[in-house]
Amino acid sequence: MPLTLQQLLMRLTLVPVIVAGIIGFMRFRHLPLNLRYLAGLVWFILPIELVGIGLMLLHRNNLFLMPIYAVGECLLLALVYRHTLHLATFTRLVPWLVGGFAAYALADSLLAPGLTQFRPGQQVIQSILVLGFVALYFRKLLNELRVEQPTREPMFWVSTGLFVYSLGYLQIALFSNYLLRYSLQLNMSIWAVHSLLYIVLHLCFGIALWVRPQK
């Protein structure tokens, strides 16, 4: 039976993660500290994606992976931006932001019966936090940095990818449970859009790990 567009996109999500992981491995010794954390994020995501897709193909529940993914991604992105922005206030806030989010994700997950329900609150808060990181970077880029070609700046690609993905994912997380009740087919179409956003995000990560930063 041929794959639908939604099924094809969901299976393709792994490809840019693998590519970005290979690029990160090849260039790791030459990367600055912030991009080393980005490579670490890709390597953290890859096994979770493999397990998640494997469980999906076996028609098994994989929602228990989402809190692990969300907290780990939030922590590593916070470290990426901490070593990019070099802002004293942000550096002091990072442990509180990540620790608070981890505590919330744990408490929220424990309320879910058997971790079998999608908990959109975690994704909403994570998306807002990430959009905050991105806003701080673009503010610094506009106000403090002199960059003649932003596309030659790795963190420009990281932040652009995160902005597009997090903004889209925020809308999905806010309305996903309603869409599921309204129409299963519509819900599947929306998650296919998520897969496309996810592919774009990790293509941006791969470019960021490949681009040589401007002097």
C-alpha positions as CSV (number, residue, x, y, z in Angstrom):
1,M,0.0,0.0,0.0
2,P,1.6,3.4,-1.0
3,L,2.4,5.9,1.7
4,T,0.3,9.0,2.1
5,L,1.9,12.4,2.1
6,Q,1.5,12.6,5.8
7,Q,3.1,9.2,6.4
8,L,6.0,10.1,4.0
9,L,6.7,13.4,5.8
10,M,6.7,11.7,9.2
11,R,9.2,9.2,8.0
12,L,11.4,11.9,6.4
13,T,11.8,13.8,9.6
14,L,14.7,11.5,10.6
15,V,16.8,12.4,7.5
16,P,17.8,16.0,8.3
17,V,18.5,15.0,11.9
18,I,20.9,12.3,10.8
19,V,22.6,14.7,8.3
20,A,23.0,17.4,10.9
21,G,24.4,14.8,13.4
22,I,27.0,13.7,10.8
23,I,28.0,17.3,10.1
24,G,28.2,18.0,13.8
25,F,30.4,15.0,14.3
26,M,32.7,15.9,11.4
27,R,33.2,19.5,12.5
28,F,33.0,19.2,16.3
29,R,36.6,20.0,17.0
30,H,36.4,23.2,15.0
31,L,33.1,24.4,16.5
32,P,32.8,27.2,19.1
33,L,31.2,26.2,22.4
34,N,27.7,27.3,21.6
35,L,27.7,25.2,18.4
36,R,29.1,22.2,20.3
37,Y,26.0,22.3,22.4
38,L,23.9,22.5,19.2
39,A,25.7,19.4,18.0
40,G,25.0,17.8,21.3
41,L,21.3,18.7,20.9
42,V,21.1,16.9,17.6
43,W,22.8,13.8,19.0
44,F,20.4,13.9,21.9
45,I,17.4,14.1,19.6
46,L,18.5,11.4,17.2
47,P,18.0,8.3,19.5
48,I,14.7,9.7,20.8
49,E,13.5,10.1,17.2
50,L,14.6,6.5,16.3
51,V,12.8,5.1,19.3
52,G,9.7,7.2,18.6
53,I,9.5,6.2,14.9
54,G,10.1,2.6,15.8
55,L,7.2,2.6,18.4
56,M,5.0,4.4,15.9
57,L,5.6,1.8,13.2
58,L,4.8,-0.9,15.8
59,H,1.6,1.0,16.7
60,R,2.8,1.5,20.2
61,N,2.5,4.6,22.4
62,N,5.5,6.9,22.2
63,L,4.1,9.9,24.1
64,F,6.2,9.2,27.2
65,L,9.2,10.4,25.1
66,M,7.8,13.9,24.8
67,P,8.7,15.2,28.3
68,I,12.2,13.8,28.0
69,Y,12.6,15.4,24.6
70,A,11.1,18.8,25.7
71,V,13.3,19.2,28.8
72,G,16.5,18.0,27.1
73,E,15.9,20.3,24.2
74,C,15.1,23.2,26.4
75,L,18.3,22.7,28.5
76,L,20.6,22.4,25.5
77,L,19.1,25.3,23.6
78,A,19.4,27.4,26.8
79,L,23.1,26.5,26.9
80,V,23.5,27.3,23.2
81,Y,22.1,30.8,23.8
82,R,23.9,31.3,27.1
83,H,27.2,30.9,25.3
84,T,26.0,33.0,22.3
85,L,24.5,36.0,24.1
86,H,26.9,36.4,27.0
87,L,24.3,38.4,29.0
88,A,24.7,38.3,32.7
89,T,21.0,38.4,33.6
90,F,20.2,35.7,31.1
91,T,23.1,33.5,32.4
92,R,21.7,33.9,35.9
93,L,18.1,33.1,34.8
94,V,19.0,29.9,32.8
95,P,19.1,27.5,35.7
96,W,15.8,28.8,37.0
97,L,14.1,28.7,33.6
98,V,15.2,25.2,32.8
99,G,14.7,23.9,36.3
100,G,11.2,25.4,36.5
101,F,10.2,24.0,33.2
102,A,11.6,20.5,34.1
103,A,9.6,20.6,37.4
104,Y,6.5,21.6,35.5
105,A,7.0,18.9,32.8
106,L,7.5,16.2,35.5
107,A,4.4,17.3,37.5
108,D,2.3,17.6,34.3
109,S,3.4,14.2,33.0
110,L,2.6,12.5,36.3
111,L,-1.0,13.8,36.0
112,A,-1.4,12.0,32.7
113,P,-2.8,8.5,33.1
114,G,0.0,6.2,32.0
115,L,1.7,8.9,29.9
116,T,-0.8,8.1,27.1
117,Q,-2.2,11.6,26.6
118,F,-0.7,14.5,24.6
119,R,0.0,17.3,27.1
120,P,0.1,20.5,25.0
121,G,0.9,22.7,28.0
122,Q,4.5,21.5,28.0
123,Q,4.9,22.3,24.3
124,V,3.3,25.7,24.7
125,I,5.6,26.7,27.5
126,Q,8.7,25.3,25.8
127,S,7.8,27.2,22.5
128,I,7.4,30.4,24.4
129,L,10.8,30.0,26.2
130,V,12.5,29.2,22.9
131,L,10.9,32.2,21.2
132,G,12.3,34.3,24.1
133,F,15.8,33.0,23.4
134,V,15.4,33.8,19.7
135,A,14.1,37.3,20.4
136,L,17.1,38.0,22.6
137,Y,19.5,36.9,19.9
138,F,17.8,39.0,17.2
139,R,17.8,42.0,19.5
140,K,21.5,41.5,20.1
141,L,22.1,41.0,16.4
142,L,20.3,44.3,15.6
143,N,21.7,46.4,18.4
144,E,25.2,45.2,19.1
145,L,26.7,43.0,16.5
146,R,28.1,44.1,13.1
147,V,27.3,41.3,10.7
148,E,27.6,42.2,7.0
149,Q,26.2,38.8,5.8
150,P,23.8,37.3,8.4
151,T,23.5,34.1,6.3
152,R,27.2,33.5,7.1
153,E,26.5,33.6,10.8
154,P,25.6,30.1,12.2
155,M,23.4,31.4,15.0
156,F,21.3,33.3,12.4
157,W,20.3,29.9,10.9
158,V,19.7,28.4,14.3
159,S,17.5,31.3,15.4
160,T,15.6,31.5,12.1
161,G,14.8,27.8,12.1
162,L,13.7,27.9,15.8
163,F,11.5,31.0,15.1
164,V,9.7,29.3,12.2
165,Y,9.4,26.0,14.0
166,S,8.4,27.3,17.4
167,L,5.8,29.7,16.1
168,G,4.2,27.0,14.0
169,Y,4.4,24.4,16.8
170,L,2.9,26.8,19.3
171,Q,-0.3,27.0,17.1
172,I,-0.4,23.2,16.8
173,A,0.0,22.7,20.5
174,L,-2.7,25.3,21.4
175,F,-5.3,23.7,19.1
176,S,-4.2,20.1,18.7
177,N,-6.7,18.5,21.2
178,Y,-9.6,20.5,19.7
179,L,-8.5,19.4,16.2
180,L,-8.4,15.8,17.3
181,R,-12.0,15.9,18.5
182,Y,-13.1,17.8,15.4
183,S,-11.5,15.5,12.7
184,L,-8.9,12.8,12.8
185,Q,-8.0,13.5,9.2
186,L,-7.5,17.2,9.8
187,N,-5.4,16.4,12.9
188,M,-3.2,14.1,10.8
189,S,-2.8,16.9,8.2
190,I,-1.8,19.4,10.9
191,W,0.8,17.0,12.2
192,A,2.1,16.5,8.7
193,V,2.7,20.3,8.7
194,H,4.6,19.8,11.9
195,S,6.8,17.2,10.2
196,L,7.6,19.7,7.5
197,L,8.4,22.4,10.1
198,Y,10.6,19.9,11.9
199,I,12.5,19.1,8.7
200,V,13.1,22.8,8.0
201,L,14.4,23.3,11.6
202,H,17.0,20.5,11.3
203,L,18.0,21.6,7.9
204,C,18.8,25.0,9.5
205,F,20.7,23.2,12.3
206,G,22.7,21.4,9.6
207,I,23.5,24.6,7.8
208,A,24.5,26.3,11.1
209,L,26.9,23.4,11.9
210,W,28.4,23.6,8.3
211,V,28.8,27.3,7.8
212,R,32.1,28.8,8.8
213,P,31.4,31.8,11.1
214,Q,32.5,35.3,9.9
215,K,35.6,36.7,11.6
